[in-house]
Amino acid sequence: MTNDDIRPAVAADVPAVRAVTDAAYQPYVARIGVRPVPMEADHAADVAAGKVFVTGRPVVGLVVVEARADHLFLDSIAVHPDAHGRGVGRRLLQWVEAHARALGLPEIRLYTNAMMWENQKIYPRFGYEVVERRTEGPYDRLHYRKPLV
């Protein structure tokens, strides 16, 4: 799989987007005590708005991104557990960076739940730095940024 294999999701992908998201985030429900926000997303609306990009046939990974005035917000990244260890997440993160650069945006921002320890090891390896820890409702979040300049 290459970055060329990452494509905008279409309406027919919505069930797969939901299934991959749920499979990727389900292990965290017990640890966090609530369903992670991406599991509650309106996937059809996000696809219709052009925010979702998928990879694989069938879909095994996806990102949900939103271009903002001064950054690209990485709202969610999900890889189906059956595809772990195949570089899907790495390629999706590389695609996000290339997408932000193509849009002329100077940085990428994201957050992850503090209880998702695995992510705290992954994001720094890709150049993301923690800028803030903030509790929002039941969610204890670490906010990251990656400057692209």
N, C-alpha and C positions, 0 to 999 in steps of 0.2 A: 504494500500500500504506500502511495506517495501522497503529497499534499494535493495532487491533482485528483485524488480519489475522494476528496472532501467536497461535498456539494451542498447547495441550499436544499433544505428539506422542502418537500411538497406535501399537500394535504394527505396524499396516500401514505405518507410516512408517519403520520400522527400516532397510530397505534404502536408502531415500533419505537417512536420517541418516548412514549409513555412507558412501554415495557422495559426499555433499556434504562431509563431514568429510575424507575421503581426498583429494578434489579440491582442497580449500582448503589442506590441509597438505602435500601432495605436493611442492610446489616447495621446501620447507624441508629435505627429507630430505638432499639432497646438501650443503647449506650447513651443517647441524648435524652430519651424519655418522651420525645415528640417526633412526628414525621418531619424530616428535613423539608425546607421550603420548596426545593425543586420538585418534590413529589406532589406538591399541591398546586403547581403551576398550571396555567391554562395553555396546554401545549398547542392546541389548535390555533389559538390567538397568536402565540409566539411564532408558529410556523407561518401563519398568514402575514405577520408583520415582517417577515424576512430575517428573524433573529436566530433561527436554528439552522445549523449546518451538521450534516451527518456523514458518516463513513461506513463502508461495508455494504455488502449485499448478501445476506440480510444485514440491516443496520446493527453494528456492534458498538458504535461510539458516536458521541455528539457533543457539540458545544452550543450554548445559548449566549449570544453576545449582543451588546447594544452600543452603538456609537454615540458618544456624548460629546459636548463641545470641546473638552480638553483631554479626553481619554476614551479608551475602549473598555467597557465594563464586561468582564467575563462573569456572567450570571450563573452559569452552570457548566460543568464538564462531567460527562458520564461515560463510563466504559462498562459494557456488560461483563460480569465476572467470568464468563466463559472465555473472554478475550484478553484477560489479564496476562501480562508477561509477553505480549506480542508487539509492544511499542505503539499501541493505538493512542494511549494518553499522551505520549511524547510527541507523536505526529500532530495530534490535535493542538497541543500547546504551541508547537512550531507554527502551525497554520494561523492560530490566533495572533501571534506576533507578526507574521507576514501580512495578515489582514489589517491590523492596526497601522502598520507602516504604509500599506497601500492607501489607506484612508488619510494619511498624513497626520495621524494622532501621535502625540509624544510619549504616551505611556498606556499601560494596561493596569486596571485595578480589578480586584476580586476580594471576596472574603470567604472564609471557611469556618465551620464550627470548631471551637476549641477542643471539642471531644473527638474530632476527626484527626487523630494523631498522625495518621499516615500522610495526610496532606501537608502537615508541618515539616515533613522530611522532603517531600517532593518539590514544593514550590521554590524553596531557596536554591535547589539544584538548578533551576531554570532561571535564576536571576531575580526572583521576587523577594522583596524585603517587607517585613512586618512594619506597619506604620501606626497601628492602633489596635487596641483590644476594647471592644464595646459590647455591652449586654443590651440586646433589643428584644423585649418580651422574654420568651423562654430560651432565647438563643444567645449563647456566649460566643462572640465572633472575633476572629483575628482578621484584620483588614490588611491586604497586601497591595504593593504596587511594583511595577517593573518599568523603570524609565527606558525609553527607546533611543535616547540621544546619546 
